[in-house]
Amino acid sequence: MLFTHYMRRVCLITLIASAACSRDSRSGDAAQEGSTAGKTDSTASSSSISLTAAQIAHGGVKWGVPAQTRVAGSVEIPGQLIANEDRMARLAAPAQGRVLVVHVSPGDRVSPGRALVTLESQEASMAQADLSKAQAELASRRAAAAYAKSARDRAERLLALKAIPRQDYERAVADDELARANVSQALAELQRTRSNASQLGMDARAGTMTVRSPIAGVITTRDVIPGAVVSAGAQLVTVTDPTTLWLTAALPEASSSQIVVGSPLRFTVPPYPSDTFVARVQSVSGAFDPTTRSLPVRGVVANGQGRLRPEMFARIWVENGAMQTVITVPEEAVQRMDGKDVVFVARPNASGGASFAKREVTTAGTIGGRTSILRGIAPGEMIVIEGAYAVKAELAKGKMPKMEM
């Protein structure tokens, strides 16, 4: 009897525990569903926002259907800006030596003749000695020539007076001509030693070598430090004239027929995504790359303002001859968010407000203040054409996490 009563109590406790677990499970599922719904709403709000009529008026937001334009079709290819090697000087050590002073650092602007690196070298010391010896030899030969000239003049006067035999006069003439030849020889030796000293960049007083810039430009590399011992031909400093750059690209085979020397290449670079730059084709390779089936092309870019820099990546648009219809929007309609180009699609409501959805687009550069849109906008869609920055700012506010109280 007691055992039966005990078993009934165990069953009752088990039933109560099962019911409690069932309630907890349902509560957990509901909480998880609520969390998921919250994430969905958060995701949706991160790409769209609704503004009232007052907010729209305050931000100067206007929308409309963008225009469509018939333009020559183009393809996008990657490219890269590099230094113009026709306007570059890679300076090397003229002889083996030890670096005494490096006068410049990367980024410094230099003018022609500016001292870049000073070295101490045995060859410079030998060149200095040769130069001094040549100068002394020339002075000695000139003194001998002056004496020979005066002896010849005296012999000529005495011969006129018949005071000396003609043989003595002829010997004086020969001595004078020999002295002149010796002067010419000494002068040639001096010029040789001076040329050697100039090539070494030798300072005659200090007996050191100084490497100087042959052009005006910017120091792009510095490959030595004071105290280093370098061999002849070792790279020291590179000077680049940044007023022009090269744009290199590899054209697809299908688009290669449209490119000739002098053709324009439109391109953009990541630091200035809304600006379009133009290069002129300087050279086109005579053969395709057998591996990539592409045609190497090089263009020249004017860079007077210095906004572009070597090693920048570029997006290049090459016309392929076919006409196509593209959507163009005002330049300010395209904004940059999370590293991508976006526009805002507008959906007005009856109260004067509107909702705006962020839409990623693929652009094809900006000309005359209007940006061409290749992909992302359907014909007839209304997008923000003025005040896009205000919409972007409001959308950024909506993405900021809210503080929990």
TIVEX-839247 format. One record per residue (C-alpha): x, y, z; residue in three letters. Coordinates in steps of 0.2 Angstrom, whole numbers, always signed. Example, Ala and Ser with C-alpha at 12.3 -4.5 7.8 and 13.67 -1.06 7.14 Angstrom:
<c1->+62&c2->-22&c3->+39&aa->ALA>
<c1->+68&c2->-5&c3->+36&aa->SER>
end
This chain:
<c1->+0&c2->+0&c3->+0&aa->MET>
<c1->+14&c2->+12&c3->+5&aa->LEU>
<c1->+23&c2->+7&c3->-11&aa->PHE>
<c1->+8&c2->+11&c3->-22&aa->THR>
<c1->+6&c2->+28&c3->-14&aa->HIS>
<c1->+25&c2->+32&c3->-17&aa->TYR>
<c1->+23&c2->+28&c3->-35&aa->MET>
<c1->+8&c2->+39&c3->-37&aa->ARG>
<c1->+18&c2->+54&c3->-30&aa->ARG>
<c1->+33&c2->+51&c3->-42&aa->VAL>
<c1->+22&c2->+51&c3->-57&aa->CYS>
<c1->+14&c2->+67&c3->-52&aa->LEU>
<c1->+31&c2->+76&c3->-50&aa->ILE>
<c1->+36&c2->+69&c3->-67&aa->THR>
<c1->+20&c2->+76&c3->-75&aa->LEU>
<c1->+23&c2->+93&c3->-67&aa->ILE>
<c1->+41&c2->+94&c3->-72&aa->ALA>
<c1->+37&c2->+90&c3->-90&aa->SER>
<c1->+24&c2->+103&c3->-91&aa->ALA>
<c1->+36&c2->+116&c3->-85&aa->ALA>
<c1->+49&c2->+111&c3->-98&aa->CYS>
<c1->+36&c2->+112&c3->-112&aa->SER>
<c1->+32&c2->+130&c3->-106&aa->ARG>
<c1->+51&c2->+135&c3->-106&aa->ASP>
<c1->+53&c2->+128&c3->-123&aa->SER>
<c1->+39&c2->+138&c3->-130&aa->ARG>
<c1->+45&c2->+153&c3->-122&aa->SER>
<c1->+63&c2->+151&c3->-129&aa->GLY>
<c1->+56&c2->+148&c3->-146&aa->ASP>
<c1->+46&c2->+164&c3->-145&aa->ALA>
<c1->+61&c2->+174&c3->-139&aa->ALA>
<c1->+71&c2->+167&c3->-154&aa->GLN>
<c1->+58&c2->+172&c3->-166&aa->GLU>
<c1->+57&c2->+189&c3->-158&aa->GLY>
<c1->+76&c2->+190&c3->-160&aa->SER>
<c1->+75&c2->+185&c3->-178&aa->THR>
<c1->+62&c2->+197&c3->-182&aa->ALA>
<c1->+72&c2->+211&c3->-174&aa->GLY>
<c1->+87&c2->+206&c3->-185&aa->LYS>
<c1->+76&c2->+207&c3->-200&aa->THR>
<c1->+69&c2->+224&c3->-196&aa->ASP>
<c1->+87&c2->+230&c3->-192&aa->SER>
<c1->+93&c2->+224&c3->-209&aa->THR>
<c1->+79&c2->+232&c3->-218&aa->ALA>
<c1->+82&c2->+248&c3->-209&aa->SER>
<c1->+100&c2->+248&c3->-213&aa->SER>
<c1->+97&c2->+250&c3->-232&aa->SER>
<c1->+81&c2->+261&c3->-232&aa->SER>
<c1->+74&c2->+275&c3->-222&aa->ILE>
<c1->+58&c2->+286&c3->-222&aa->SER>
<c1->+58&c2->+304&c3->-221&aa->LEU>
<c1->+44&c2->+317&c3->-217&aa->THR>
<c1->+40&c2->+331&c3->-228&aa->ALA>
<c1->+49&c2->+343&c3->-216&aa->ALA>
<c1->+65&c2->+333&c3->-216&aa->GLN>
<c1->+64&c2->+332&c3->-235&aa->ILE>
<c1->+62&c2->+351&c3->-237&aa->ALA>
<c1->+76&c2->+354&c3->-224&aa->HIS>
<c1->+88&c2->+343&c3->-233&aa->GLY>
<c1->+84&c2->+350&c3->-250&aa->GLY>
<c1->+80&c2->+332&c3->-256&aa->VAL>
<c1->+73&c2->+331&c3->-274&aa->LYS>
<c1->+70&c2->+315&c3->-284&aa->TRP>
<c1->+66&c2->+311&c3->-302&aa->GLY>
<c1->+67&c2->+299&c3->-317&aa->VAL>
<c1->+85&c2->+300&c3->-323&aa->PRO>
<c1->+89&c2->+303&c3->-341&aa->ALA>
<c1->+94&c2->+290&c3->-354&aa->GLN>
<c1->+108&c2->+294&c3->-367&aa->THR>
<c1->+114&c2->+285&c3->-382&aa->ARG>
<c1->+133&c2->+283&c3->-381&aa->VAL>
<c1->+146&c2->+273&c3->-388&aa->ALA>
<c1->+147&c2->+256&c3->-379&aa->GLY>
<c1->+162&c2->+253&c3->-368&aa->SER>
<c1->+170&c2->+239&c3->-358&aa->VAL>
<c1->+178&c2->+241&c3->-341&aa->GLU>
<c1->+196&c2->+235&c3->-338&aa->ILE>
<c1->+208&c2->+236&c3->-324&aa->PRO>
<c1->+224&c2->+247&c3->-325&aa->GLY>
<c1->+238&c2->+255&c3->-315&aa->GLN>
<c1->+247&c2->+271&c3->-314&aa->LEU>
<c1->+266&c2->+270&c3->-314&aa->ILE>
<c1->+280&c2->+283&c3->-315&aa->ALA>
<c1->+284&c2->+290&c3->-332&aa->ASN>
<c1->+301&c2->+282&c3->-335&aa->GLU>
<c1->+305&c2->+295&c3->-348&aa->ASP>
<c1->+305&c2->+308&c3->-334&aa->ARG>
<c1->+314&c2->+298&c3->-321&aa->MET>
<c1->+332&c2->+297&c3->-315&aa->ALA>
<c1->+338&c2->+281&c3->-306&aa->ARG>
<c1->+355&c2->+287&c3->-298&aa->LEU>
<c1->+369&c2->+275&c3->-294&aa->ALA>
<c1->+386&c2->+276&c3->-286&aa->ALA>
<c1->+399&c2->+281&c3->-299&aa->PRO>
<c1->+412&c2->+271&c3->-290&aa->ALA>
<c1->+415&c2->+261&c3->-274&aa->GLN>
<c1->+414&c2->+271&c3->-258&aa->GLY>
<c1->+407&c2->+274&c3->-241&aa->ARG>
<c1->+391&c2->+285&c3->-239&aa->VAL>
<c1->+395&c2->+300&c3->-229&aa->LEU>
<c1->+378&c2->+310&c3->-230&aa->VAL>
<c1->+361&c2->+307&c3->-238&aa->VAL>
<c1->+354&c2->+324&c3->-241&aa->HIS>
<c1->+336&c2->+319&c3->-245&aa->VAL>
<c1->+322&c2->+308&c3->-240&aa->SER>
<c1->+307&c2->+301&c3->-250&aa->PRO>
<c1->+294&c2->+314&c3->-254&aa->GLY>
<c1->+307&c2->+328&c3->-255&aa->ASP>
<c1->+305&c2->+340&c3->-270&aa->ARG>
<c1->+322&c2->+343&c3->-278&aa->VAL>
<c1->+328&c2->+355&c3->-292&aa->SER>
<c1->+342&c2->+351&c3->-305&aa->PRO>
<c1->+359&c2->+351&c3->-297&aa->GLY>
<c1->+353&c2->+347&c3->-280&aa->ARG>
<c1->+365&c2->+337&c3->-269&aa->ALA>
<c1->+357&c2->+320&c3->-265&aa->LEU>
<c1->+371&c2->+309&c3->-258&aa->VAL>
<c1->+389&c2->+312&c3->-254&aa->THR>
<c1->+402&c2->+298&c3->-254&aa->LEU>
<c1->+420&c2->+295&c3->-249&aa->GLU>
<c1->+430&c2->+285&c3->-261&aa->SER>
<c1->+448&c2->+280&c3->-265&aa->GLN>
<c1->+444&c2->+283&c3->-283&aa->GLU>
<c1->+439&c2->+301&c3->-279&aa->ALA>
<c1->+455&c2->+304&c3->-270&aa->SER>
<c1->+465&c2->+297&c3->-285&aa->MET>
<c1->+455&c2->+308&c3->-297&aa->ALA>
<c1->+459&c2->+323&c3->-286&aa->GLN>
<c1->+477&c2->+319&c3->-287&aa->ALA>
<c1->+477&c2->+316&c3->-306&aa->ASP>
<c1->+468&c2->+333&c3->-308&aa->LEU>
<c1->+481&c2->+342&c3->-297&aa->SER>
<c1->+495&c2->+334&c3->-307&aa->LYS>
<c1->+487&c2->+338&c3->-323&aa->ALA>
<c1->+485&c2->+356&c3->-318&aa->GLN>
<c1->+504&c2->+357&c3->-312&aa->ALA>
<c1->+510&c2->+349&c3->-329&aa->GLU>
<c1->+500&c2->+361&c3->-339&aa->LEU>
<c1->+507&c2->+376&c3->-329&aa->ALA>
<c1->+525&c2->+369&c3->-332&aa->SER>
<c1->+522&c2->+366&c3->-351&aa->ARG>
<c1->+515&c2->+384&c3->-353&aa->ARG>
<c1->+531&c2->+391&c3->-344&aa->ALA>
<c1->+542&c2->+381&c3->-356&aa->ALA>
<c1->+532&c2->+386&c3->-371&aa->ALA>
<c1->+534&c2->+405&c3->-366&aa->ALA>
<c1->+552&c2->+403&c3->-364&aa->TYR>
<c1->+553&c2->+394&c3->-381&aa->ALA>
<c1->+543&c2->+408&c3->-389&aa->LYS>
<c1->+554&c2->+421&c3->-383&aa->SER>
<c1->+570&c2->+411&c3->-388&aa->ALA>
<c1->+563&c2->+410&c3->-406&aa->ARG>
<c1->+559&c2->+428&c3->-407&aa->ASP>
<c1->+577&c2->+433&c3->-401&aa->ARG>
<c1->+584&c2->+420&c3->-414&aa->ALA>
<c1->+573&c2->+428&c3->-427&aa->GLU>
<c1->+580&c2->+446&c3->-423&aa->ARG>
<c1->+598&c2->+439&c3->-422&aa->LEU>
<c1->+596&c2->+430&c3->-439&aa->LEU>
<c1->+590&c2->+446&c3->-447&aa->ALA>
<c1->+606&c2->+455&c3->-441&aa->LEU>
<c1->+616&c2->+440&c3->-447&aa->LYS>
<c1->+623&c2->+438&c3->-429&aa->ALA>
<c1->+619&c2->+419&c3->-428&aa->ILE>
<c1->+619&c2->+405&c3->-440&aa->PRO>
<c1->+603&c2->+399&c3->-448&aa->ARG>
<c1->+605&c2->+382&c3->-440&aa->GLN>
<c1->+603&c2->+390&c3->-423&aa->ASP>
<c1->+587&c2->+399&c3->-428&aa->TYR>
<c1->+579&c2->+383&c3->-435&aa->GLU>
<c1->+583&c2->+375&c3->-418&aa->ARG>
<c1->+574&c2->+389&c3->-409&aa->ALA>
<c1->+559&c2->+387&c3->-421&aa->VAL>
<c1->+559&c2->+368&c3->-418&aa->ALA>
<c1->+560&c2->+370&c3->-399&aa->ASP>
<c1->+545&c2->+383&c3->-399&aa->ASP>
<c1->+534&c2->+371&c3->-409&aa->GLU>
<c1->+538&c2->+356&c3->-398&aa->LEU>
<c1->+534&c2->+367&c3->-383&aa->ALA>
<c1->+517&c2->+371&c3->-391&aa->ARG>
<c1->+513&c2->+353&c3->-394&aa->ALA>
<c1->+518&c2->+349&c3->-376&aa->ASN>
<c1->+505&c2->+363&c3->-370&aa->VAL>
<c1->+492&c2->+355&c3->-381&aa->SER>
<c1->+495&c2->+338&c3->-374&aa->GLN>
<c1->+495&c2->+344&c3->-356&aa->ALA>
<c1->+479&c2->+353&c3->-359&aa->LEU>
<c1->+471&c2->+337&c3->-366&aa->ALA>
<c1->+476&c2->+328&c3->-350&aa->GLU>
<c1->+469&c2->+341&c3->-339&aa->LEU>
<c1->+452&c2->+340&c3->-349&aa->GLN>
<c1->+452&c2->+321&c3->-347&aa->ARG>
<c1->+455&c2->+322&c3->-328&aa->THR>
<c1->+442&c2->+335&c3->-326&aa->ARG>
<c1->+429&c2->+325&c3->-336&aa->SER>
<c1->+433&c2->+310&c3->-325&aa->ASN>
<c1->+431&c2->+321&c3->-309&aa->ALA>
<c1->+415&c2->+327&c3->-316&aa->SER>
<c1->+408&c2->+310&c3->-319&aa->GLN>
<c1->+412&c2->+305&c3->-302&aa->LEU>
<c1->+404&c2->+321&c3->-295&aa->GLY>
<c1->+420&c2->+325&c3->-286&aa->MET>
<c1->+422&c2->+340&c3->-275&aa->ASP>
<c1->+440&c2->+346&c3->-278&aa->ALA>
<c1->+442&c2->+353&c3->-261&aa->ARG>
<c1->+435&c2->+339&c3->-250&aa->ALA>
<c1->+440&c2->+325&c3->-261&aa->GLY>
<c1->+423&c2->+317&c3->-260&aa->THR>
<c1->+410&c2->+312&c3->-273&aa->MET>
<c1->+393&c2->+320&c3->-273&aa->THR>
<c1->+378&c2->+313&c3->-283&aa->VAL>
<c1->+367&c2->+327&c3->-289&aa->ARG>
<c1->+349&c2->+327&c3->-297&aa->SER>
<c1->+349&c2->+329&c3->-316&aa->PRO>
<c1->+330&c2->+334&c3->-316&aa->ILE>
<c1->+317&c2->+343&c3->-306&aa->ALA>
<c1->+306&c2->+331&c3->-297&aa->GLY>
<c1->+301&c2->+321&c3->-281&aa->VAL>
<c1->+312&c2->+308&c3->-272&aa->ILE>
<c1->+303&c2->+292&c3->-273&aa->THR>
<c1->+316&c2->+280&c3->-266&aa->THR>
<c1->+331&c2->+281&c3->-255&aa->ARG>
<c1->+341&c2->+265&c3->-255&aa->ASP>
<c1->+356&c2->+269&c3->-244&aa->VAL>
<c1->+360&c2->+276&c3->-226&aa->ILE>
<c1->+375&c2->+285&c3->-220&aa->PRO>
<c1->+390&c2->+274&c3->-216&aa->GLY>
<c1->+385&c2->+261&c3->-229&aa->ALA>
<c1->+399&c2->+254&c3->-241&aa->VAL>
<c1->+392&c2->+253&c3->-259&aa->VAL>
<c1->+400&c2->+246&c3->-275&aa->SER>
<c1->+400&c2->+255&c3->-291&aa->ALA>
<c1->+383&c2->+255&c3->-299&aa->GLY>
<c1->+373&c2->+252&c3->-283&aa->ALA>
<c1->+356&c2->+260&c3->-283&aa->GLN>
<c1->+356&c2->+276&c3->-272&aa->LEU>
<c1->+341&c2->+287&c3->-275&aa->VAL>
<c1->+327&c2->+288&c3->-288&aa->THR>
<c1->+320&c2->+305&c3->-293&aa->VAL>
<c1->+303&c2->+306&c3->-303&aa->THR>
<c1->+295&c2->+320&c3->-311&aa->ASP>
<c1->+277&c2->+318&c3->-306&aa->PRO>
<c1->+269&c2->+331&c3->-318&aa->THR>
<c1->+266&c2->+316&c3->-330&aa->THR>
<c1->+262&c2->+298&c3->-327&aa->LEU>
<c1->+260&c2->+282&c3->-337&aa->TRP>
<c1->+243&c2->+272&c3->-337&aa->LEU>
<c1->+246&c2->+254&c3->-341&aa->THR>
<c1->+232&c2->+242&c3->-346&aa->ALA>
<c1->+229&c2->+225&c3->-355&aa->ALA>
<c1->+215&c2->+227&c3->-368&aa->LEU>
<c1->+204&c2->+212&c3->-372&aa->PRO>
<c1->+206&c2->+205&c3->-389&aa->GLU>
<c1->+188&c2->+210&c3->-394&aa->ALA>
<c1->+191&c2->+229&c3->-390&aa->SER>
<c1->+209&c2->+231&c3->-397&aa->SER>
<c1->+204&c2->+237&c3->-414&aa->SER>
<c1->+197&c2->+253&c3->-407&aa->GLN>
<c1->+213&c2->+259&c3->-399&aa->ILE>
<c1->+227&c2->+268&c3->-409&aa->VAL>
<c1->+241&c2->+280&c3->-403&aa->VAL>
<c1->+232&c2->+296&c3->-398&aa->GLY>
<c1->+216&c2->+288&c3->-392&aa->SER>
<c1->+208&c2->+294&c3->-376&aa->PRO>
<c1->+207&c2->+282&c3->-361&aa->LEU>
<c1->+194&c2->+287&c3->-347&aa->ARG>
<c1->+198&c2->+281&c3->-330&aa->PHE>
<c1->+195&c2->+283&c3->-311&aa->THR>
<c1->+205&c2->+279&c3->-296&aa->VAL>
<c1->+199&c2->+274&c3->-279&aa->PRO>
<c1->+204&c2->+290&c3->-269&aa->PRO>
<c1->+193&c2->+300&c3->-281&aa->TYR>
<c1->+179&c2->+289&c3->-286&aa->PRO>
<c1->+168&c2->+303&c3->-293&aa->SER>
<c1->+182&c2->+311&c3->-304&aa->ASP>
<c1->+185&c2->+305&c3->-321&aa->THR>
<c1->+203&c2->+307&c3->-328&aa->PHE>
<c1->+209&c2->+305&c3->-346&aa->VAL>
<c1->+225&c2->+298&c3->-353&aa->ALA>
<c1->+231&c2->+298&c3->-371&aa->ARG>
<c1->+238&c2->+282&c3->-378&aa->VAL>
<c1->+256&c2->+283&c3->-381&aa->GLN>
<c1->+261&c2->+266&c3->-387&aa->SER>
<c1->+252&c2->+250&c3->-392&aa->VAL>
<c1->+261&c2->+233&c3->-391&aa->SER>
<c1->+264&c2->+225&c3->-408&aa->GLY>
<c1->+259&c2->+208&c3->-401&aa->ALA>
<c1->+246&c2->+200&c3->-390&aa->PHE>
<c1->+251&c2->+192&c3->-374&aa->ASP>
<c1->+250&c2->+173&c3->-378&aa->PRO>
<c1->+244&c2->+169&c3->-361&aa->THR>
<c1->+230&c2->+181&c3->-357&aa->THR>
<c1->+226&c2->+185&c3->-375&aa->ARG>
<c1->+227&c2->+204&c3->-371&aa->SER>
<c1->+236&c2->+219&c3->-379&aa->LEU>
<c1->+247&c2->+229&c3->-368&aa->PRO>
<c1->+244&c2->+248&c3->-370&aa->VAL>
<c1->+252&c2->+263&c3->-362&aa->ARG>
<c1->+245&c2->+280&c3->-360&aa->GLY>
<c1->+252&c2->+297&c3->-354&aa->VAL>
<c1->+242&c2->+306&c3->-340&aa->VAL>
<c1->+245&c2->+325&c3->-337&aa->ALA>
<c1->+246&c2->+327&c3->-318&aa->ASN>
<c1->+250&c2->+345&c3->-316&aa->GLY>
<c1->+240&c2->+346&c3->-299&aa->GLN>
<c1->+249&c2->+331&c3->-292&aa->GLY>
<c1->+233&c2->+322&c3->-287&aa->ARG>
<c1->+238&c2->+306&c3->-295&aa->LEU>
<c1->+252&c2->+295&c3->-288&aa->ARG>
<c1->+262&c2->+281&c3->-295&aa->PRO>
<c1->+256&c2->+263&c3->-291&aa->GLU>
<c1->+237&c2->+268&c3->-290&aa->MET>
<c1->+225&c2->+256&c3->-297&aa->PHE>
<c1->+213&c2->+262&c3->-310&aa->ALA>
<c1->+196&c2->+257&c3->-318&aa->ARG>
<c1->+197&c2->+261&c3->-337&aa->ILE>
<c1->+183&c2->+262&c3->-349&aa->TRP>
<c1->+187&c2->+258&c3->-367&aa->VAL>
<c1->+175&c2->+261&c3->-381&aa->GLU>
<c1->+170&c2->+246&c3->-391&aa->ASN>
<c1->+161&c2->+255&c3->-406&aa->GLY>
<c1->+144&c2->+248&c3->-402&aa->ALA>
<c1->+130&c2->+261&c3->-397&aa->MET>
<c1->+121&c2->+258&c3->-381&aa->GLN>
<c1->+108&c2->+267&c3->-370&aa->THR>
<c1->+115&c2->+272&c3->-353&aa->VAL>
<c1->+107&c2->+281&c3->-338&aa->ILE>
<c1->+115&c2->+297&c3->-333&aa->THR>
<c1->+112&c2->+306&c3->-316&aa->VAL>
<c1->+119&c2->+321&c3->-308&aa->PRO>
<c1->+136&c2->+318&c3->-301&aa->GLU>
<c1->+130&c2->+322&c3->-283&aa->GLU>
<c1->+117&c2->+308&c3->-285&aa->ALA>
<c1->+130&c2->+295&c3->-283&aa->VAL>
<c1->+136&c2->+293&c3->-265&aa->GLN>
<c1->+150&c2->+282&c3->-258&aa->ARG>
<c1->+144&c2->+270&c3->-244&aa->MET>
<c1->+154&c2->+255&c3->-237&aa->ASP>
<c1->+167&c2->+257&c3->-251&aa->GLY>
<c1->+153&c2->+256&c3->-265&aa->LYS>
<c1->+144&c2->+268&c3->-276&aa->ASP>
<c1->+126&c2->+269&c3->-272&aa->VAL>
<c1->+110&c2->+279&c3->-277&aa->VAL>
<c1->+94&c2->+281&c3->-267&aa->PHE>
<c1->+78&c2->+275&c3->-275&aa->VAL>
<c1->+63&c2->+286&c3->-269&aa->ALA>
<c1->+45&c2->+281&c3->-266&aa->ARG>
<c1->+34&c2->+296&c3->-261&aa->PRO>
<c1->+19&c2->+294&c3->-250&aa->ASN>
<c1->+3&c2->+303&c3->-249&aa->ALA>
<c1->+8&c2->+314&c3->-234&aa->SER>
<c1->+22&c2->+323&c3->-244&aa->GLY>
<c1->+36&c2->+312&c3->-236&aa->GLY>
<c1->+45&c2->+297&c3->-245&aa->ALA>
<c1->+55&c2->+282&c3->-241&aa->SER>
<c1->+72&c2->+280&c3->-249&aa->PHE>
<c1->+81&c2->+263&c3->-252&aa->ALA>
<c1->+100&c2->+262&c3->-255&aa->LYS>
<c1->+104&c2->+254&c3->-272&aa->ARG>
<c1->+122&c2->+249&c3->-277&aa->GLU>
<c1->+126&c2->+254&c3->-294&aa->VAL>
<c1->+140&c2->+252&c3->-307&aa->THR>
<c1->+146&c2->+268&c3->-314&aa->THR>
<c1->+156&c2->+272&c3->-330&aa->ALA>
<c1->+164&c2->+288&c3->-325&aa->GLY>
<c1->+159&c2->+307&c3->-325&aa->THR>
<c1->+159&c2->+319&c3->-339&aa->ILE>
<c1->+152&c2->+336&c3->-338&aa->GLY>
<c1->+145&c2->+334&c3->-321&aa->GLY>
<c1->+134&c2->+319&c3->-325&aa->ARG>
<c1->+139&c2->+301&c3->-321&aa->THR>
<c1->+134&c2->+286&c3->-332&aa->SER>
<c1->+126&c2->+271&c3->-323&aa->ILE>
<c1->+129&c2->+254&c3->-331&aa->LEU>
<c1->+120&c2->+243&c3->-319&aa->ARG>
<c1->+109&c2->+245&c3->-304&aa->GLY>
<c1->+94&c2->+256&c3->-310&aa->ILE>
<c1->+80&c2->+251&c3->-320&aa->ALA>
<c1->+72&c2->+263&c3->-333&aa->PRO>
<c1->+58&c2->+273&c3->-325&aa->GLY>
<c1->+64&c2->+272&c3->-307&aa->GLU>
<c1->+64&c2->+288&c3->-297&aa->MET>
<c1->+80&c2->+292&c3->-288&aa->ILE>
<c1->+86&c2->+306&c3->-278&aa->VAL>
<c1->+95&c2->+319&c3->-289&aa->ILE>
<c1->+97&c2->+333&c3->-276&aa->GLU>
<c1->+101&c2->+331&c3->-258&aa->GLY>
<c1->+108&c2->+314&c3->-259&aa->ALA>
<c1->+121&c2->+318&c3->-246&aa->TYR>
<c1->+107&c2->+322&c3->-233&aa->ALA>
<c1->+98&c2->+305&c3->-236&aa->VAL>
<c1->+115&c2->+297&c3->-234&aa->LYS>
<c1->+117&c2->+306&c3->-217&aa->ALA>
<c1->+100&c2->+301&c3->-211&aa->GLU>
<c1->+103&c2->+283&c3->-216&aa->LEU>
<c1->+120&c2->+283&c3->-207&aa->ALA>
<c1->+111&c2->+289&c3->-191&aa->LYS>
<c1->+98&c2->+275&c3->-193&aa->GLY>
<c1->+113&c2->+262&c3->-193&aa->LYS>
<c1->+120&c2->+268&c3->-177&aa->MET>
<c1->+117&c2->+256&c3->-163&aa->PRO>
<c1->+104&c2->+262&c3->-150&aa->LYS>
<c1->+109&c2->+262&c3->-131&aa->MET>
<c1->+99&c2->+250&c3->-120&aa->GLU>
<c1->+92&c2->+258&c3->-104&aa->MET>
end
